[in-house]
Amino acid sequence: QALFGYPVPVWHHHRLIRDESGRRLAKRDQARALATLRDEGATPADIRAMLGLRAAPVRA
């Protein structure tokens, strides 16, 4: 992409994210989508807390 002058995406690999029951969050397992959680009123901080994450990731 850089060769064509397009912005280079920033990627982040994270550990497998699971719900409070230990099931992985995946569409094929009918996990609720982030958009659904947001539509239900969850804030980004709420979602991070649900996943056991404390703060927003630091971007370089």
PDB file of N, CA, C, O and CB in Angstrom:
ATOM      1  N   GLN A   1       0.816  -1.188   0.000  1.00  0.00           N
ATOM      2  CA  GLN A   1       0.000   0.000   0.000  1.00  0.00           C
ATOM      3  C   GLN A   1       0.859   1.251   0.000  1.00  0.00           C
ATOM      4  O   GLN A   1       0.524   2.244  -0.645  1.00  0.00           O
ATOM      5  CB  GLN A   1      -0.928  -0.002   1.189  1.00  0.00           C
ATOM      6  N   ALA A   2       1.954   1.200   0.717  1.00  0.00           N
ATOM      7  CA  ALA A   2       2.835   2.365   0.773  1.00  0.00           C
ATOM      8  C   ALA A   2       3.383   2.696  -0.609  1.00  0.00           C
ATOM      9  O   ALA A   2       3.588   3.866  -0.933  1.00  0.00           O
ATOM     10  CB  ALA A   2       3.988   2.120   1.753  1.00  0.00           C
ATOM     11  N   LEU A   3       3.623   1.665  -1.429  1.00  0.00           N
ATOM     12  CA  LEU A   3       4.139   1.898  -2.781  1.00  0.00           C
ATOM     13  C   LEU A   3       3.171   2.710  -3.630  1.00  0.00           C
ATOM     14  O   LEU A   3       3.589   3.442  -4.527  1.00  0.00           O
ATOM     15  CB  LEU A   3       4.431   0.573  -3.465  1.00  0.00           C
ATOM     16  N   PHE A   4       1.878   2.581  -3.348  1.00  0.00           N
ATOM     17  CA  PHE A   4       0.861   3.312  -4.093  1.00  0.00           C
ATOM     18  C   PHE A   4       0.464   4.620  -3.419  1.00  0.00           C
ATOM     19  O   PHE A   4      -0.416   5.331  -3.906  1.00  0.00           O
ATOM     20  CB  PHE A   4      -0.358   2.447  -4.273  1.00  0.00           C
ATOM     21  N   GLY A   5       1.106   4.936  -2.309  1.00  0.00           N
ATOM     22  CA  GLY A   5       0.808   6.177  -1.611  1.00  0.00           C
ATOM     23  C   GLY A   5      -0.397   6.101  -0.689  1.00  0.00           C
ATOM     24  O   GLY A   5      -0.872   7.124  -0.196  1.00  0.00           O
ATOM     25  N   TYR A   6      -0.900   4.878  -0.453  1.00  0.00           N
ATOM     26  CA  TYR A   6      -2.034   4.719   0.455  1.00  0.00           C
ATOM     27  C   TYR A   6      -1.535   4.619   1.887  1.00  0.00           C
ATOM     28  O   TYR A   6      -0.407   4.187   2.122  1.00  0.00           O
ATOM     29  CB  TYR A   6      -2.868   3.473   0.085  1.00  0.00           C
ATOM     30  N   PRO A   7      -2.365   5.015   2.846  1.00  0.00           N
ATOM     31  CA  PRO A   7      -1.942   4.875   4.239  1.00  0.00           C
ATOM     32  C   PRO A   7      -1.736   3.398   4.593  1.00  0.00           C
ATOM     33  O   PRO A   7      -2.474   2.526   4.136  1.00  0.00           O
ATOM     34  CB  PRO A   7      -2.984   5.514   5.186  1.00  0.00           C
ATOM     35  N   VAL A   8      -0.747   3.148   5.394  1.00  0.00           N
ATOM     36  CA  VAL A   8      -0.469   1.789   5.843  1.00  0.00           C
ATOM     37  C   VAL A   8      -1.312   1.526   7.084  1.00  0.00           C
ATOM     38  O   VAL A   8      -1.235   2.290   8.047  1.00  0.00           O
ATOM     39  CB  VAL A   8       1.059   1.580   6.138  1.00  0.00           C
ATOM     40  N   PRO A   9      -2.119   0.458   7.084  1.00  0.00           N
ATOM     41  CA  PRO A   9      -2.970   0.186   8.247  1.00  0.00           C
ATOM     42  C   PRO A   9      -2.139  -0.211   9.468  1.00  0.00           C
ATOM     43  O   PRO A   9      -1.034  -0.739   9.346  1.00  0.00           O
ATOM     44  CB  PRO A   9      -3.977  -0.923   7.919  1.00  0.00           C
ATOM     45  N   VAL A  10      -2.696   0.057  10.630  1.00  0.00           N
ATOM     46  CA  VAL A  10      -2.082  -0.354  11.884  1.00  0.00           C
ATOM     47  C   VAL A  10      -2.847  -1.575  12.371  1.00  0.00           C
ATOM     48  O   VAL A  10      -4.069  -1.528  12.516  1.00  0.00           O
ATOM     49  CB  VAL A  10      -2.095   0.806  12.953  1.00  0.00           C
ATOM     50  N   TRP A  11      -2.142  -2.654  12.622  1.00  0.00           N
ATOM     51  CA  TRP A  11      -2.766  -3.895  13.061  1.00  0.00           C
ATOM     52  C   TRP A  11      -2.436  -4.151  14.517  1.00  0.00           C
ATOM     53  O   TRP A  11      -1.379  -3.759  15.012  1.00  0.00           O
ATOM     54  CB  TRP A  11      -2.311  -5.075  12.192  1.00  0.00           C
ATOM     55  N   HIS A  12      -3.344  -4.805  15.183  1.00  0.00           N
ATOM     56  CA  HIS A  12      -3.119  -5.200  16.570  1.00  0.00           C
ATOM     57  C   HIS A  12      -3.604  -6.629  16.726  1.00  0.00           C
ATOM     58  O   HIS A  12      -4.770  -6.924  16.460  1.00  0.00           O
ATOM     59  CB  HIS A  12      -3.847  -4.240  17.573  1.00  0.00           C
ATOM     60  N   HIS A  13      -2.730  -7.507  17.150  1.00  0.00           N
ATOM     61  CA  HIS A  13      -3.118  -8.890  17.426  1.00  0.00           C
ATOM     62  C   HIS A  13      -3.317  -9.011  18.931  1.00  0.00           C
ATOM     63  O   HIS A  13      -2.481  -8.558  19.713  1.00  0.00           O
ATOM     64  CB  HIS A  13      -2.039  -9.919  16.903  1.00  0.00           C
ATOM     65  N   HIS A  14      -4.403  -9.608  19.322  1.00  0.00           N
ATOM     66  CA  HIS A  14      -4.711  -9.741  20.743  1.00  0.00           C
ATOM     67  C   HIS A  14      -5.001 -11.193  21.067  1.00  0.00           C
ATOM     68  O   HIS A  14      -5.182 -12.026  20.180  1.00  0.00           O
ATOM     69  CB  HIS A  14      -5.907  -8.849  21.137  1.00  0.00           C
ATOM     70  N   ARG A  15      -5.038 -11.464  22.320  1.00  0.00           N
ATOM     71  CA  ARG A  15      -5.368 -12.816  22.765  1.00  0.00           C
ATOM     72  C   ARG A  15      -6.820 -13.116  22.423  1.00  0.00           C
ATOM     73  O   ARG A  15      -7.593 -12.205  22.125  1.00  0.00           O
ATOM     74  CB  ARG A  15      -5.118 -12.980  24.290  1.00  0.00           C
ATOM     75  N   LEU A  16      -7.187 -14.376  22.466  1.00  0.00           N
ATOM     76  CA  LEU A  16      -8.563 -14.770  22.211  1.00  0.00           C
ATOM     77  C   LEU A  16      -9.460 -14.125  23.263  1.00  0.00           C
ATOM     78  O   LEU A  16      -9.201 -14.232  24.462  1.00  0.00           O
ATOM     79  CB  LEU A  16      -8.713 -16.320  22.220  1.00  0.00           C
ATOM     80  N   ILE A  17     -10.491 -13.469  22.814  1.00  0.00           N
ATOM     81  CA  ILE A  17     -11.396 -12.781  23.733  1.00  0.00           C
ATOM     82  C   ILE A  17     -12.594 -13.676  24.003  1.00  0.00           C
ATOM     83  O   ILE A  17     -13.212 -14.204  23.078  1.00  0.00           O
ATOM     84  CB  ILE A  17     -11.850 -11.407  23.157  1.00  0.00           C
ATOM     85  N   ARG A  18     -12.908 -13.838  25.265  1.00  0.00           N
ATOM     86  CA  ARG A  18     -14.007 -14.713  25.690  1.00  0.00           C
ATOM     87  C   ARG A  18     -15.020 -13.915  26.503  1.00  0.00           C
ATOM     88  O   ARG A  18     -14.706 -12.867  27.067  1.00  0.00           O
ATOM     89  CB  ARG A  18     -13.472 -15.913  26.519  1.00  0.00           C
ATOM     90  N   ASP A  19     -16.248 -14.441  26.549  1.00  0.00           N
ATOM     91  CA  ASP A  19     -17.277 -13.785  27.347  1.00  0.00           C
ATOM     92  C   ASP A  19     -17.158 -14.224  28.803  1.00  0.00           C
ATOM     93  O   ASP A  19     -16.242 -14.960  29.170  1.00  0.00           O
ATOM     94  CB  ASP A  19     -18.687 -14.104  26.795  1.00  0.00           C
ATOM     95  N   GLU A  20     -18.092 -13.764  29.621  1.00  0.00           N
ATOM     96  CA  GLU A  20     -18.026 -14.059  31.054  1.00  0.00           C
ATOM     97  C   GLU A  20     -18.186 -15.542  31.363  1.00  0.00           C
ATOM     98  O   GLU A  20     -17.838 -15.982  32.459  1.00  0.00           O
ATOM     99  CB  GLU A  20     -19.088 -13.280  31.786  1.00  0.00           C
ATOM    100  N   SER A  21     -18.712 -16.331  30.403  1.00  0.00           N
ATOM    101  CA  SER A  21     -18.866 -17.777  30.589  1.00  0.00           C
ATOM    102  C   SER A  21     -17.675 -18.559  30.051  1.00  0.00           C
ATOM    103  O   SER A  21     -17.636 -19.785  30.155  1.00  0.00           O
ATOM    104  CB  SER A  21     -20.137 -18.258  29.912  1.00  0.00           C
ATOM    105  N   GLY A  22     -16.714 -17.863  29.481  1.00  0.00           N
ATOM    106  CA  GLY A  22     -15.546 -18.524  28.928  1.00  0.00           C
ATOM    107  C   GLY A  22     -15.671 -18.904  27.461  1.00  0.00           C
ATOM    108  O   GLY A  22     -14.737 -19.461  26.883  1.00  0.00           O
ATOM    109  N   ARG A  23     -16.817 -18.608  26.855  1.00  0.00           N
ATOM    110  CA  ARG A  23     -16.998 -18.903  25.429  1.00  0.00           C
ATOM    111  C   ARG A  23     -16.321 -17.817  24.611  1.00  0.00           C
ATOM    112  O   ARG A  23     -16.349 -16.641  24.974  1.00  0.00           O
ATOM    113  CB  ARG A  23     -18.511 -19.008  25.059  1.00  0.00           C
ATOM    114  N   ARG A  24     -15.710 -18.224  23.498  1.00  0.00           N
ATOM    115  CA  ARG A  24     -15.052 -17.227  22.659  1.00  0.00           C
ATOM    116  C   ARG A  24     -16.087 -16.339  21.984  1.00  0.00           C
ATOM    117  O   ARG A  24     -17.195 -16.778  21.678  1.00  0.00           O
ATOM    118  CB  ARG A  24     -14.161 -17.905  21.606  1.00  0.00           C
ATOM    119  N   LEU A  25     -15.715 -15.102  21.759  1.00  0.00           N
ATOM    120  CA  LEU A  25     -16.599 -14.168  21.076  1.00  0.00           C
ATOM    121  C   LEU A  25     -16.352 -14.297  19.579  1.00  0.00           C
ATOM    122  O   LEU A  25     -15.373 -13.775  19.046  1.00  0.00           O
ATOM    123  CB  LEU A  25     -16.368 -12.699  21.564  1.00  0.00           C
ATOM    124  N   ALA A  26     -17.256 -14.999  18.916  1.00  0.00           N
ATOM    125  CA  ALA A  26     -17.126 -15.228  17.479  1.00  0.00           C
ATOM    126  C   ALA A  26     -18.516 -15.271  16.866  1.00  0.00           C
ATOM    127  O   ALA A  26     -19.466 -15.766  17.472  1.00  0.00           O
ATOM    128  CB  ALA A  26     -16.345 -16.545  17.183  1.00  0.00           C
ATOM    129  N   LYS A  27     -18.617 -14.737  15.637  1.00  0.00           N
ATOM    130  CA  LYS A  27     -19.910 -14.741  14.945  1.00  0.00           C
ATOM    131  C   LYS A  27     -20.433 -16.158  14.778  1.00  0.00           C
ATOM    132  O   LYS A  27     -21.633 -16.398  14.909  1.00  0.00           O
ATOM    133  CB  LYS A  27     -19.791 -14.063  13.577  1.00  0.00           C
ATOM    134  N   ARG A  28     -19.536 -17.103  14.487  1.00  0.00           N
ATOM    135  CA  ARG A  28     -20.004 -18.472  14.252  1.00  0.00           C
ATOM    136  C   ARG A  28     -20.558 -19.110  15.517  1.00  0.00           C
ATOM    137  O   ARG A  28     -21.248 -20.127  15.442  1.00  0.00           O
ATOM    138  CB  ARG A  28     -18.874 -19.325  13.701  1.00  0.00           C
ATOM    139  N   ASP A  29     -20.269 -18.534  16.674  1.00  0.00           N
ATOM    140  CA  ASP A  29     -20.817 -19.015  17.940  1.00  0.00           C
ATOM    141  C   ASP A  29     -21.980 -18.153  18.423  1.00  0.00           C
ATOM    142  O   ASP A  29     -22.376 -18.228  19.586  1.00  0.00           O
ATOM    143  CB  ASP A  29     -19.730 -19.050  18.999  1.00  0.00           C
ATOM    144  N   GLN A  30     -22.524 -17.334  17.523  1.00  0.00           N
ATOM    145  CA  GLN A  30     -23.648 -16.437  17.799  1.00  0.00           C
ATOM    146  C   GLN A  30     -23.371 -15.449  18.931  1.00  0.00           C
ATOM    147  O   GLN A  30     -24.271 -15.102  19.696  1.00  0.00           O
ATOM    148  CB  GLN A  30     -24.870 -17.247  18.136  1.00  0.00           C
ATOM    149  N   ALA A  31     -22.135 -15.007  19.030  1.00  0.00           N
ATOM    150  CA  ALA A  31     -21.802 -13.984  20.022  1.00  0.00           C
ATOM    151  C   ALA A  31     -22.438 -12.661  19.602  1.00  0.00           C
ATOM    152  O   ALA A  31     -22.599 -12.390  18.412  1.00  0.00           O
ATOM    153  CB  ALA A  31     -20.253 -13.831  20.177  1.00  0.00           C
ATOM    154  N   ARG A  32     -22.792 -11.854  20.574  1.00  0.00           N
ATOM    155  CA  ARG A  32     -23.362 -10.540  20.264  1.00  0.00           C
ATOM    156  C   ARG A  32     -22.296  -9.651  19.650  1.00  0.00           C
ATOM    157  O   ARG A  32     -21.143  -9.660  20.083  1.00  0.00           O
ATOM    158  CB  ARG A  32     -23.954  -9.878  21.533  1.00  0.00           C
ATOM    159  N   ALA A  33     -22.679  -8.894  18.654  1.00  0.00           N
ATOM    160  CA  ALA A  33     -21.750  -8.001  17.966  1.00  0.00           C
ATOM    161  C   ALA A  33     -21.504  -6.743  18.795  1.00  0.00           C
ATOM    162  O   ALA A  33     -22.333  -6.356  19.619  1.00  0.00           O
ATOM    163  CB  ALA A  33     -22.291  -7.626  16.574  1.00  0.00           C
ATOM    164  N   LEU A  34     -20.362  -6.118  18.565  1.00  0.00           N
ATOM    165  CA  LEU A  34     -20.075  -4.850  19.241  1.00  0.00           C
ATOM    166  C   LEU A  34     -21.148  -3.818  18.936  1.00  0.00           C
ATOM    167  O   LEU A  34     -21.540  -3.047  19.812  1.00  0.00           O
ATOM    168  CB  LEU A  34     -18.699  -4.316  18.825  1.00  0.00           C
ATOM    169  N   ALA A  35     -21.625  -3.801  17.695  1.00  0.00           N
ATOM    170  CA  ALA A  35     -22.676  -2.841  17.323  1.00  0.00           C
ATOM    171  C   ALA A  35     -23.926  -3.071  18.160  1.00  0.00           C
ATOM    172  O   ALA A  35     -24.588  -2.112  18.555  1.00  0.00           O
ATOM    173  CB  ALA A  35     -23.014  -2.954  15.821  1.00  0.00           C
ATOM    174  N   THR A  36     -24.256  -4.324  18.433  1.00  0.00           N
ATOM    175  CA  THR A  36     -25.423  -4.634  19.264  1.00  0.00           C
ATOM    176  C   THR A  36     -25.215  -4.116  20.679  1.00  0.00           C
ATOM    177  O   THR A  36     -26.109  -3.505  21.265  1.00  0.00           O
ATOM    178  CB  THR A  36     -25.692  -6.154  19.286  1.00  0.00           C
ATOM    179  N   LEU A  37     -24.034  -4.363  21.219  1.00  0.00           N
ATOM    180  CA  LEU A  37     -23.743  -3.863  22.564  1.00  0.00           C
ATOM    181  C   LEU A  37     -23.845  -2.343  22.610  1.00  0.00           C
ATOM    182  O   LEU A  37     -24.399  -1.781  23.555  1.00  0.00           O
ATOM    183  CB  LEU A  37     -22.345  -4.314  23.015  1.00  0.00           C
ATOM    184  N   ARG A  38     -23.307  -1.675  21.581  1.00  0.00           N
ATOM    185  CA  ARG A  38     -23.373  -0.210  21.537  1.00  0.00           C
ATOM    186  C   ARG A  38     -24.815   0.257  21.417  1.00  0.00           C
ATOM    187  O   ARG A  38     -25.206   1.221  22.074  1.00  0.00           O
ATOM    188  CB  ARG A  38     -22.542   0.338  20.365  1.00  0.00           C
ATOM    189  N   ASP A  39     -25.625  -0.424  20.573  1.00  0.00           N
ATOM    190  CA  ASP A  39     -27.039  -0.068  20.425  1.00  0.00           C
ATOM    191  C   ASP A  39     -27.794  -0.234  21.739  1.00  0.00           C
ATOM    192  O   ASP A  39     -28.767   0.475  21.994  1.00  0.00           O
ATOM    193  CB  ASP A  39     -27.693  -0.923  19.338  1.00  0.00           C
ATOM    194  N   GLU A  40     -27.346  -1.166  22.566  1.00  0.00           N
ATOM    195  CA  GLU A  40     -27.970  -1.402  23.869  1.00  0.00           C
ATOM    196  C   GLU A  40     -27.479  -0.416  24.925  1.00  0.00           C
ATOM    197  O   GLU A  40     -27.903  -0.477  26.079  1.00  0.00           O
ATOM    198  CB  GLU A  40     -27.697  -2.825  24.329  1.00  0.00           C
ATOM    199  N   GLY A  41     -26.582   0.497  24.530  1.00  0.00           N
ATOM    200  CA  GLY A  41     -26.140   1.542  25.448  1.00  0.00           C
ATOM    201  C   GLY A  41     -24.777   1.330  26.076  1.00  0.00           C
ATOM    202  O   GLY A  41     -24.343   2.149  26.886  1.00  0.00           O
ATOM    203  N   ALA A  42     -24.092   0.253  25.725  1.00  0.00           N
ATOM    204  CA  ALA A  42     -22.767   0.010  26.301  1.00  0.00           C
ATOM    205  C   ALA A  42     -21.765   1.009  25.729  1.00  0.00           C
ATOM    206  O   ALA A  42     -21.735   1.256  24.523  1.00  0.00           O
ATOM    207  CB  ALA A  42     -22.303  -1.446  26.024  1.00  0.00           C
ATOM    208  N   THR A  43     -20.960   1.567  26.596  1.00  0.00           N
ATOM    209  CA  THR A  43     -19.897   2.480  26.172  1.00  0.00           C
ATOM    210  C   THR A  43     -18.641   1.657  25.867  1.00  0.00           C
ATOM    211  O   THR A  43     -18.563   0.489  26.249  1.00  0.00           O
ATOM    212  CB  THR A  43     -19.606   3.566  27.274  1.00  0.00           C
ATOM    213  N   PRO A  44     -17.663   2.251  25.184  1.00  0.00           N
ATOM    214  CA  PRO A  44     -16.403   1.522  24.989  1.00  0.00           C
ATOM    215  C   PRO A  44     -15.795   1.055  26.317  1.00  0.00           C
ATOM    216  O   PRO A  44     -15.251  -0.046  26.400  1.00  0.00           O
ATOM    217  CB  PRO A  44     -15.399   2.404  24.243  1.00  0.00           C
ATOM    218  N   ALA A  45     -15.887   1.887  27.342  1.00  0.00           N
ATOM    219  CA  ALA A  45     -15.358   1.498  28.656  1.00  0.00           C
ATOM    220  C   ALA A  45     -16.127   0.303  29.215  1.00  0.00           C
ATOM    221  O   ALA A  45     -15.527  -0.592  29.811  1.00  0.00           O
ATOM    222  CB  ALA A  45     -15.431   2.684  29.643  1.00  0.00           C
ATOM    223  N   ASP A  46     -17.452   0.279  29.028  1.00  0.00           N
ATOM    224  CA  ASP A  46     -18.260  -0.858  29.480  1.00  0.00           C
ATOM    225  C   ASP A  46     -17.820  -2.144  28.787  1.00  0.00           C
ATOM    226  O   ASP A  46     -17.684  -3.189  29.423  1.00  0.00           O
ATOM    227  CB  ASP A  46     -19.754  -0.599  29.213  1.00  0.00           C
ATOM    228  N   ILE A  47     -17.600  -2.053  27.484  1.00  0.00           N
ATOM    229  CA  ILE A  47     -17.221  -3.234  26.704  1.00  0.00           C
ATOM    230  C   ILE A  47     -15.843  -3.727  27.129  1.00  0.00           C
ATOM    231  O   ILE A  47     -15.635  -4.931  27.276  1.00  0.00           O
ATOM    232  CB  ILE A  47     -17.233  -2.918  25.192  1.00  0.00           C
ATOM    233  N   ARG A  48     -14.901  -2.807  27.327  1.00  0.00           N
ATOM    234  CA  ARG A  48     -13.579  -3.217  27.808  1.00  0.00           C
ATOM    235  C   ARG A  48     -13.696  -3.905  29.163  1.00  0.00           C
ATOM    236  O   ARG A  48     -13.015  -4.900  29.412  1.00  0.00           O
ATOM    237  CB  ARG A  48     -12.633  -2.001  27.906  1.00  0.00           C
ATOM    238  N   ALA A  49     -14.546  -3.390  30.034  1.00  0.00           N
ATOM    239  CA  ALA A  49     -14.730  -4.002  31.351  1.00  0.00           C
ATOM    240  C   ALA A  49     -15.333  -5.399  31.223  1.00  0.00           C
ATOM    241  O   ALA A  49     -14.937  -6.309  31.952  1.00  0.00           O
ATOM    242  CB  ALA A  49     -15.625  -3.116  32.234  1.00  0.00           C
ATOM    243  N   MET A  50     -16.290  -5.583  30.302  1.00  0.00           N
ATOM    244  CA  MET A  50     -16.894  -6.904  30.082  1.00  0.00           C
ATOM    245  C   MET A  50     -15.844  -7.927  29.664  1.00  0.00           C
ATOM    246  O   MET A  50     -15.958  -9.112  29.975  1.00  0.00           O
ATOM    247  CB  MET A  50     -17.995  -6.820  29.016  1.00  0.00           C
ATOM    248  N   LEU A  51     -14.822  -7.455  28.956  1.00  0.00           N
ATOM    249  CA  LEU A  51     -13.778  -8.337  28.440  1.00  0.00           C
ATOM    250  C   LEU A  51     -12.609  -8.485  29.399  1.00  0.00           C
ATOM    251  O   LEU A  51     -11.653  -9.207  29.118  1.00  0.00           O
ATOM    252  CB  LEU A  51     -13.280  -7.823  27.117  1.00  0.00           C
ATOM    253  N   GLY A  52     -12.689  -7.802  30.525  1.00  0.00           N
ATOM    254  CA  GLY A  52     -11.612  -7.880  31.493  1.00  0.00           C
ATOM    255  C   GLY A  52     -10.438  -6.981  31.163  1.00  0.00           C
ATOM    256  O   GLY A  52      -9.340  -7.170  31.687  1.00  0.00           O
ATOM    257  N   LEU A  53     -10.663  -6.001  30.295  1.00  0.00           N
ATOM    258  CA  LEU A  53      -9.617  -5.045  29.938  1.00  0.00           C
ATOM    259  C   LEU A  53      -9.831  -3.782  30.756  1.00  0.00           C
ATOM    260  O   LEU A  53     -10.972  -3.368  30.962  1.00  0.00           O
ATOM    261  CB  LEU A  53      -9.626  -4.730  28.404  1.00  0.00           C
ATOM    262  N   ARG A  54      -8.773  -3.174  31.217  1.00  0.00           N
ATOM    263  CA  ARG A  54      -8.922  -2.027  32.111  1.00  0.00           C
ATOM    264  C   ARG A  54      -8.988  -0.692  31.407  1.00  0.00           C
ATOM    265  O   ARG A  54      -9.815   0.143  31.773  1.00  0.00           O
ATOM    266  CB  ARG A  54      -7.805  -2.002  33.070  1.00  0.00           C
ATOM    267  N   ALA A  55      -8.166  -0.459  30.429  1.00  0.00           N
ATOM    268  CA  ALA A  55      -8.113   0.866  29.809  1.00  0.00           C
ATOM    269  C   ALA A  55      -8.019   0.720  28.298  1.00  0.00           C
ATOM    270  O   ALA A  55      -7.781  -0.366  27.770  1.00  0.00           O
ATOM    271  CB  ALA A  55      -6.914   1.685  30.350  1.00  0.00           C
ATOM    272  N   ALA A  56      -8.210   1.826  27.629  1.00  0.00           N
ATOM    273  CA  ALA A  56      -8.093   1.829  26.168  1.00  0.00           C
ATOM    274  C   ALA A  56      -6.649   1.533  25.782  1.00  0.00           C
ATOM    275  O   ALA A  56      -5.722   1.940  26.481  1.00  0.00           O
ATOM    276  CB  ALA A  56      -8.555   3.194  25.569  1.00  0.00           C
ATOM    277  N   PRO A  57      -6.457   0.825  24.670  1.00  0.00           N
ATOM    278  CA  PRO A  57      -5.083   0.550  24.236  1.00  0.00           C
ATOM    279  C   PRO A  57      -4.352   1.832  23.862  1.00  0.00           C
ATOM    280  O   PRO A  57      -4.965   2.801  23.413  1.00  0.00           O
ATOM    281  CB  PRO A  57      -5.083  -0.415  23.049  1.00  0.00           C
ATOM    282  N   VAL A  58      -3.058   1.826  24.048  1.00  0.00           N
ATOM    283  CA  VAL A  58      -2.226   2.974  23.694  1.00  0.00           C
ATOM    284  C   VAL A  58      -1.805   2.813  22.246  1.00  0.00           C
ATOM    285  O   VAL A  58      -1.264   1.775  21.863  1.00  0.00           O
ATOM    286  CB  VAL A  58      -0.980   3.097  24.635  1.00  0.00           C
ATOM    287  N   ARG A  59      -2.050   3.836  21.441  1.00  0.00           N
ATOM    288  CA  ARG A  59      -1.656   3.781  20.030  1.00  0.00           C
ATOM    289  C   ARG A  59      -0.318   4.459  19.841  1.00  0.00           C
ATOM    290  O   ARG A  59      -0.049   5.514  20.414  1.00  0.00           O
ATOM    291  CB  ARG A  59      -2.721   4.441  19.130  1.00  0.00           C
ATOM    292  N   ALA A  60       0.508   3.842  19.037  1.00  0.00           N
ATOM    293  CA  ALA A  60       1.845   4.397  18.783  1.00  0.00           C
ATOM    294  C   ALA A  60       1.778   5.495  17.754  1.00  0.00           C
ATOM    295  O   ALA A  60       2.804   6.082  17.410  1.00  0.00           O
ATOM    296  CB  ALA A  60       2.812   3.307  18.318  1.00  0.00           C
TER     297      ALA A  60
END
